[in-house]
């Protein structure tokens, strides 16, 4: 690592620490030439491989932009979108790959978006999954309804179990 003060071509690592839940590594360095210390931050670059084969860095901003279109006119605030983008990035990084297909990024968006707003989820899914007919929408709506019934049943079972133990 080149010294930012004297431009010497080498430096010595004095200390290394993880930051941002292991997403970054902060290194404290010392220049053997001028003796000054400086800090570097290293981050693993996550690349997205698009259908065309072009590779570009993962961008939370692009996630937020795409999801914001699906949420247009819905009661979803910017903080919720930022949190969704963070969840998507964490999910994608958890796969442990340096490059990930754009298709997998889209799949990682669907779950958190469904939890955030079902209408926005339907809008996004209709474009992402290329819905061709009304039947595609009906099938997806029925899946959402079945999931809602399962959640309600789970809550009812939990209340019943709690009342039995009291």
Secondary structure, 3 states (H helix, E strand, C coil): CCCCCCCCCCCEEEEEEEECCCCEEEEEEECCCCCCEEEEEEECCCEEECCCCCEEECCHHHHHHHHHHHCCCCCCCHHHHHHHHHHHHHHHHCCCCCEEEHHHHHHHHHHHHHHHCHHHHHHHHHHHCCCCCHHHHHHHHHHHHHHHHHHHHHHHHHHHHHHHHC
